[in-house]
């Protein structure tokens, strides 16, 4: 009669022959980078201060941001910061908050979106992209980031606010950053749900300009992203009159 295995041998055999929890194509996503930096460590970092806006139109989506980066909202560290980036064939995202955190967040989101599409052979929906962005902010090291995600897919035009805790909220128009109250005032008065993209760009630029007039952390021009079923086009303008 074969003797019974010791407890340690039995445990080793259990681990050896336990069914695998991963499939042949996993992991579906890469690992989210981690950081042990505290809030105190981040007090002196570059922040965009900022005003960023997004709105859905009949033709697609328009995102707009100012161009200023500052230290604590008191010292202008850069006057030509592009705070809106394409992350998907038909989607872009704005950045508000710490510059480093936003840049890292955008790079990670772009890479994971590409990985998802490479493995499945199809594009992510904008809703799935927004969910992924929320998961990143909820579990990752992207401090002080509050972006707006806008995109177009087969279901239509989408604008999402992704808050710093990972909350994902859709709306027809949104604003974030230190000048958001001023931008919302323009939207509340003039937004309608039948705007063309050209009209949407004018309205978004006016919303950012309103914030720039009073918010010292926002300024130096406007970047506009126009998103349609054909793709994403981003342009910068130092003079608001060029687009208003």
C-alpha positions in Angstrom: 0.0 0.0 0.0 1.4 3.4 -1.0 2.0 5.7 1.9 0.1 8.9 2.2 2.0 12.1 1.1 3.1 14.5 3.7 1.1 17.8 4.1 3.8 19.8 2.3 3.9 17.4 -0.6 0.2 17.4 -0.9 0.1 21.2 -0.9 2.8 21.3 -3.6 0.8 18.9 -5.8 -2.4 21.0 -5.3 -0.5 24.0 -6.6 1.1 22.1 -9.5 -2.2 20.6 -10.8 -4.6 23.4 -10.0 -6.5 24.7 -13.0 -5.1 27.8 -14.6 -7.1 31.0 -14.1 -5.7 32.7 -17.2 -6.6 32.1 -20.8 -4.1 31.8 -23.7 -4.6 35.5 -24.6 -4.4 37.0 -21.1 -3.6 39.4 -19.7 -6.1 41.4 -21.6 -4.5 44.6 -20.3 -1.0 45.5 -19.1 -0.3 46.3 -15.5 -1.2 49.7 -14.1 1.9 51.5 -12.9 2.0 52.3 -9.2 3.6 55.1 -7.2 4.2 55.7 -3.5 4.4 59.5 -3.7 2.4 61.4 -1.2 0.4 64.6 -1.6 3.2 66.5 0.1 5.6 65.2 -2.5 3.5 66.8 -5.3 3.1 70.3 -3.9 5.8 71.8 -6.2 4.9 70.0 -9.4 3.9 71.7 -12.6 0.1 72.0 -12.8 -2.0 73.0 -15.7 -4.4 75.0 -13.5 -6.5 75.2 -16.6 -9.8 75.3 -18.3 -10.8 72.4 -20.4 -14.2 71.9 -22.1 -16.0 69.3 -24.2 -19.3 69.2 -26.0 -21.3 66.9 -28.2 -22.6 68.2 -31.6 -24.7 66.9 -34.4 -21.5 66.2 -36.3 -19.3 64.8 -33.6 -17.5 66.2 -30.6 -15.4 69.3 -29.8 -12.8 69.6 -27.1 -11.0 72.8 -26.1 -8.4 73.8 -23.6 -6.3 76.9 -22.8 -2.4 76.7 -23.2 -1.0 77.7 -19.8 0.9 75.6 -17.3 1.7 77.1 -13.9 3.3 76.5 -10.5 0.6 76.6 -7.9 -1.4 78.9 -10.1 1.0 81.8 -9.3 3.9 81.4 -11.7 3.5 80.7 -15.4 5.9 77.9 -16.3 4.9 77.4 -19.9 2.7 79.3 -22.4 2.3 76.7 -25.1 1.1 73.5 -23.5 -1.1 71.2 -25.6 -3.6 69.9 -23.1 -5.7 67.8 -25.6 -4.3 64.6 -27.2 -5.6 61.9 -29.5 -5.8 58.5 -27.8 -7.9 56.5 -30.3 -8.7 56.8 -34.0 -11.9 58.7 -33.2 -11.3 59.9 -29.6 -9.3 62.5 -27.7 -8.8 63.5 -24.1 -8.0 66.8 -22.3 -5.8 67.1 -19.3 -6.3 69.1 -16.2 -4.2 68.9 -13.0 -0.6 67.9 -12.7 1.3 67.8 -16.0 3.3 64.7 -15.2 0.3 62.8 -14.0 -1.7 63.8 -17.1 1.1 62.9 -19.5 1.6 59.5 -17.9 -2.1 58.8 -17.9 -2.5 59.7 -21.6 0.4 57.5 -22.6 -0.9 54.5 -20.6 -4.4 54.9 -21.9 -3.2 55.2 -25.5 -1.0 52.0 -25.1 -3.8 50.0 -23.5 -6.3 51.1 -26.1 -3.9 49.9 -28.9 -3.3 46.6 -27.1 -7.0 46.0 -26.7 -7.7 46.6 -30.4 -4.7 44.6 -31.5 -5.8 41.5 -29.6 -9.4 41.7 -30.7 -9.1 43.1 -34.2 -11.6 45.9 -33.6 -11.7 49.3 -32.1 -12.8 50.0 -28.5 -16.1 51.7 -28.1 -16.0 55.1 -26.5 -17.9 53.8 -23.5 -15.3 51.0 -23.0 -12.5 53.6 -23.3 -14.1 55.8 -20.7 -14.5 52.8 -18.3 -10.8 52.0 -18.8 -9.8 55.6 -18.1 -11.9 55.5 -14.9 -10.3 52.2 -13.8 -6.9 53.8 -14.3 -7.6 56.8 -12.2 -9.3 54.8 -9.5 -6.3 52.4 -9.1 -3.3 54.0 -10.6 -0.7 56.7 -9.6 -2.1 59.5 -11.8 -2.4 62.2 -9.2 -4.4 65.3 -9.5 -5.8 64.5 -13.0 -9.4 65.4 -14.1 -9.8 64.8 -17.8 -12.6 65.1 -20.3 -12.9 62.2 -22.8 -14.7 62.8 -26.1 -15.2 60.4 -29.0 -17.4 59.2 -31.8 -18.4 55.5 -32.5 -21.3 53.6 -34.1 -23.5 54.6 -31.2 -22.9 58.4 -31.7 -21.1 61.2 -30.1 -19.9 60.9 -26.5 -18.4 63.3 -23.9 -17.3 61.9 -20.5 -16.0 63.5 -17.3 -13.5 61.2 -15.6 -13.0 62.5 -12.1 -9.9 62.0 -10.0 -11.5 59.1 -8.0 -12.3 57.2 -11.2 -16.0 58.3 -11.6 -17.3 58.2 -15.2 -20.2 60.6 -16.1 -21.5 61.3 -19.5 -23.1 64.7 -20.5 -23.8 66.9 -23.5 -21.2 69.5 -22.4 -18.6 69.5 -19.6 -15.9 71.7 -18.2 -13.0 71.0 -15.8 -10.2 72.9 -14.1 -9.8 76.2 -12.3 -11.9 78.1 -14.8 -14.7 75.7 -15.1 -17.4 77.9 -13.5 -16.8 80.6 -16.0 -16.9 78.1 -18.9 -20.1 76.5 -17.6 -21.8 80.0 -17.6 -21.3 80.3 -21.4 -22.5 76.7 -22.0 -25.6 77.1 -19.9 -26.6 80.2 -21.9 -25.7 79.2 -25.4 -25.5 75.4 -25.8 -28.1 73.6 -27.9 -28.3 70.0 -29.0 -28.3 70.8 -32.8 -24.9 72.5 -33.1 -22.6 71.7 -36.0 -19.0 71.1 -35.3 -18.1 74.6 -36.6 -20.6 76.1 -34.2 -19.4 73.9 -31.4 -15.8 75.0 -31.9 -16.9 78.7 -31.7 -18.9 78.0 -28.5 -16.0 76.0 -26.9 -13.5 78.7 -27.7 -15.8 81.3 -26.2 -16.2 79.2 -23.1 -12.4 79.0 -22.7 -12.0 82.7 -23.5 -14.5 83.6 -20.8 -12.4 81.6 -18.2 -9.1 83.2 -19.5 -10.5 86.6 -18.8 -10.8 86.0 -15.1 -8.9 82.9 -14.1 -5.2 83.6 -13.6 -4.2 79.9 -14.0 -5.8 79.8 -17.6 -4.5 81.7 -20.6 -2.2 82.1 -23.6 -4.6 80.8 -26.3 -6.8 77.8 -27.1 -6.3 74.3 -28.5 -9.3 72.8 -30.3 -9.9 69.2 -31.1 -12.6 68.3 -33.7 -13.7 64.7 -33.6 -15.8 63.1 -36.3 -16.3 59.6 -37.8 -13.3 60.5 -40.0 -10.9 61.0 -37.2 -9.4 63.7 -34.9 -8.0 67.1 -35.9 -6.3 69.3 -33.3 -5.3 72.9 -33.9 -3.8 75.6 -31.8 -4.7 79.3 -31.8 -2.9 82.1 -29.9 -5.6 84.6 -30.9 -9.2 83.7 -29.9 -10.6 85.8 -32.7 -9.2 83.3 -35.2 -12.0 80.9 -34.1 -14.7 83.0 -32.6 
